[in-house]
């Protein structure tokens, strides 16, 4: 089989360190009947040990050359190869209780995480490797420089834990950054539910759009400063200081306010 040349446009850096591979598989601890789906299997570093532990493994791969390799490397009844873009893949179509694993391409990691969050009802857990700085943002606590929109929106839906740090030397070609593996377990129900999650996303995006500005300014189009204060939120604070619970509280208040205004206009 000819050697595959990594493609920059797909963000291909292939994991080759056997110690790291074993640590990831041990962290996932797949059982034979688990429905496991691997994103970006590449040259099969994780695919091999995962497929040896489950009855059937699903993999999602966009590179046609790699797809051709995979279908010759693994029998179809053991490894089902789905050719296509993970950003467009319907994960829920594979059923429920999905266990998602993968070395996510750095260039699409954030939109792919949001894509997975949108399929949360079908997911049991997620173990993915990303650029270390992205993982630090995912697990960041309020009032830290890494805390932002990604932190809030993922922590709203998942319990997050960074479990493995991976050096650049574990890959070929060697990237310029370190990586880390994060475990994401969906909440059965968000601890701080927002009645309108789309509205929550808009409020959070606005709060972090201009990080140096205070909530009085960033959320001006959603809620007056005095109403923020009535919720126990300092209008002079910045978005990075708010907890997930506070963002959910603001979103619910904005929703109530919008409904009240609509009702008032309808009655007049």
Secondary structure in CASP SS format (residue, H / E / C, confidence):
PFRMAT SS
TARGET T0000
AUTHOR 0000-0000-0000
METHOD secondary structure of the structure
MODEL  1
X C 1.00
X C 1.00
X C 1.00
X C 1.00
X C 1.00
X C 1.00
X C 1.00
X H 1.00
X H 1.00
X H 1.00
X C 1.00
X C 1.00
X C 1.00
X E 1.00
X E 1.00
X C 1.00
X C 1.00
X H 1.00
X H 1.00
X H 1.00
X H 1.00
X H 1.00
X H 1.00
X H 1.00
X H 1.00
X H 1.00
X H 1.00
X H 1.00
X C 1.00
X C 1.00
X C 1.00
X C 1.00
X C 1.00
X C 1.00
X E 1.00
X E 1.00
X E 1.00
X E 1.00
X E 1.00
X C 1.00
X C 1.00
X C 1.00
X C 1.00
X C 1.00
X H 1.00
X H 1.00
X H 1.00
X H 1.00
X H 1.00
X H 1.00
X H 1.00
X C 1.00
X C 1.00
X C 1.00
X C 1.00
X C 1.00
X E 1.00
X E 1.00
X E 1.00
X E 1.00
X E 1.00
X C 1.00
X C 1.00
X H 1.00
X H 1.00
X H 1.00
X H 1.00
X H 1.00
X H 1.00
X H 1.00
X H 1.00
X H 1.00
X H 1.00
X C 1.00
X C 1.00
X C 1.00
X C 1.00
X C 1.00
X E 1.00
X E 1.00
X E 1.00
X E 1.00
X E 1.00
X C 1.00
X C 1.00
X C 1.00
X C 1.00
X C 1.00
X C 1.00
X C 1.00
X H 1.00
X H 1.00
X H 1.00
X H 1.00
X C 1.00
X C 1.00
X C 1.00
X E 1.00
X E 1.00
X E 1.00
X E 1.00
X E 1.00
X E 1.00
X C 1.00
X C 1.00
X H 1.00
X H 1.00
X H 1.00
X H 1.00
X H 1.00
X H 1.00
X H 1.00
X H 1.00
X H 1.00
X H 1.00
X H 1.00
X H 1.00
X C 1.00
X C 1.00
X H 1.00
X H 1.00
X H 1.00
X E 1.00
X E 1.00
X E 1.00
X E 1.00
X E 1.00
X E 1.00
X E 1.00
X E 1.00
X E 1.00
X H 1.00
X H 1.00
X H 1.00
X H 1.00
X H 1.00
X H 1.00
X H 1.00
X H 1.00
X C 1.00
X C 1.00
X C 1.00
X C 1.00
X C 1.00
X C 1.00
X C 1.00
X C 1.00
X C 1.00
X H 1.00
X H 1.00
X H 1.00
X H 1.00
X H 1.00
X H 1.00
X H 1.00
X H 1.00
X H 1.00
X E 1.00
X E 1.00
X E 1.00
X E 1.00
X E 1.00
X E 1.00
X E 1.00
X E 1.00
X E 1.00
X C 1.00
X H 1.00
X H 1.00
X H 1.00
X E 1.00
X E 1.00
X C 1.00
X C 1.00
X C 1.00
X C 1.00
X C 1.00
X C 1.00
X E 1.00
X E 1.00
X E 1.00
X E 1.00
X E 1.00
X E 1.00
X E 1.00
X E 1.00
X C 1.00
X C 1.00
X C 1.00
X C 1.00
X C 1.00
X C 1.00
X C 1.00
X C 1.00
X C 1.00
X C 1.00
X H 1.00
X H 1.00
X H 1.00
X H 1.00
X H 1.00
X H 1.00
X H 1.00
X H 1.00
X H 1.00
X H 1.00
X H 1.00
X H 1.00
X H 1.00
X C 1.00
X C 1.00
X C 1.00
X C 1.00
X C 1.00
X H 1.00
X H 1.00
X H 1.00
X H 1.00
X C 1.00
X C 1.00
X C 1.00
X C 1.00
X C 1.00
X C 1.00
X H 1.00
X H 1.00
X H 1.00
X H 1.00
X H 1.00
X H 1.00
X C 1.00
X C 1.00
X C 1.00
X C 1.00
X C 1.00
X C 1.00
X C 1.00
X C 1.00
X H 1.00
X H 1.00
X H 1.00
X C 1.00
X C 1.00
X H 1.00
X H 1.00
X H 1.00
X H 1.00
X H 1.00
X H 1.00
X H 1.00
X H 1.00
X H 1.00
X H 1.00
X H 1.00
X H 1.00
X H 1.00
X H 1.00
X H 1.00
X H 1.00
X H 1.00
X H 1.00
X H 1.00
X H 1.00
X H 1.00
X H 1.00
X H 1.00
X H 1.00
X C 1.00
END
